[in-house]
Amino acid sequence: MLGQVETEPIGSFVYQKRRSSGPELVRVDVYLIEVATQLDSWPEQDERQRAWFTLLDAAHAVSDHGLRDLLQAFAVKTPTLPPSSRKLE
């Protein structure tokens, strides 16, 4: 994807990342991006599947509770945005 990324995160969450050396707590800052172009290929395309969701649908699709809470809270704060503006990948 190519686009304009906001300079301030909408929030953050912490999750436990699996590493060969063992689990590690990682903090993730989440930023909005206004997508201008969707690329046909990208570096992680063999590791990740691209899908578009509304914020609430994304919140229901993720397994991490911290990310789910962040997406739900942001969806509540932005109910006036048109649905196409409330989608994340």
C-alpha positions as CSV (number, residue, x, y, z in Angstrom):
1,M,0.0,0.0,0.0
2,L,1.0,3.5,-0.6
3,G,-0.6,6.4,1.2
4,Q,-0.4,9.1,3.8
5,V,0.2,7.9,7.4
6,E,-1.0,10.0,10.3
7,T,1.8,11.4,12.5
8,E,0.1,10.4,15.8
9,P,-1.0,6.9,16.7
10,I,-4.7,6.3,17.4
11,G,-3.5,4.1,20.3
12,S,-1.3,1.2,21.2
13,F,-1.5,-2.3,22.6
14,V,0.8,-4.9,24.1
15,Y,1.0,-8.5,23.0
16,Q,3.1,-11.6,23.5
17,K,5.2,-12.3,20.4
18,R,6.5,-15.8,19.9
19,R,10.2,-15.9,19.2
20,S,12.6,-18.9,18.9
21,S,14.2,-17.6,22.1
22,G,10.8,-17.6,23.9
23,P,7.9,-15.3,24.3
24,E,8.5,-11.5,24.4
25,L,6.1,-8.7,25.2
26,V,5.9,-6.2,22.4
27,R,4.2,-2.8,22.3
28,V,2.5,-1.8,19.0
29,D,1.6,1.7,18.1
30,V,-1.3,1.8,15.6
31,Y,-1.5,4.6,13.0
32,L,-4.2,5.4,10.4
33,I,-3.2,5.5,6.8
34,E,-5.2,7.0,3.9
35,V,-4.5,4.5,1.2
36,A,-3.8,6.0,-2.2
37,T,-2.6,2.9,-4.0
38,Q,-2.9,-0.8,-3.3
39,L,0.1,-2.6,-4.6
40,D,-0.2,-5.9,-6.5
41,S,2.9,-7.3,-4.7
42,W,4.5,-6.4,-1.4
43,P,7.4,-7.9,0.8
44,E,5.2,-10.0,3.1
45,Q,2.7,-11.2,0.6
46,D,3.6,-14.9,1.2
47,E,3.1,-14.4,4.9
48,R,0.0,-12.3,5.1
49,Q,-3.4,-12.2,3.4
50,R,-4.8,-8.9,2.5
51,A,-8.4,-8.2,3.4
52,W,-10.5,-5.1,4.0
53,F,-12.8,-4.7,7.0
54,T,-14.9,-2.0,8.7
55,L,-13.4,-1.2,12.1
56,L,-16.0,-3.2,14.0
57,D,-15.7,-6.2,11.7
58,A,-11.9,-6.0,12.1
59,A,-12.3,-5.9,15.9
60,H,-14.3,-9.1,15.7
61,A,-11.8,-10.8,13.4
62,V,-8.6,-10.2,15.4
63,S,-7.6,-12.6,18.2
64,D,-5.6,-10.0,20.3
65,H,-7.8,-8.5,23.0
66,G,-5.7,-5.3,23.1
67,L,-6.1,-4.6,19.4
68,R,-9.8,-5.6,19.5
69,D,-10.4,-3.0,22.3
70,L,-8.4,-0.3,20.4
71,L,-10.4,-0.9,17.2
72,Q,-13.8,-0.9,19.0
73,A,-12.9,2.3,20.9
74,F,-11.8,4.0,17.7
75,A,-15.0,2.9,15.9
76,V,-17.1,4.5,18.7
77,K,-15.1,7.7,18.5
78,T,-15.6,8.0,14.7
79,P,-19.2,7.1,14.0
80,T,-19.7,10.0,11.5
81,L,-17.0,8.8,9.1
82,P,-18.4,7.2,6.0
83,P,-18.0,3.4,6.0
84,S,-15.3,3.4,3.3
85,S,-13.2,5.7,5.5
86,R,-13.5,3.4,8.5
87,K,-11.8,0.4,6.9
88,L,-8.5,-1.0,7.9
89,E,-6.4,-3.8,6.5
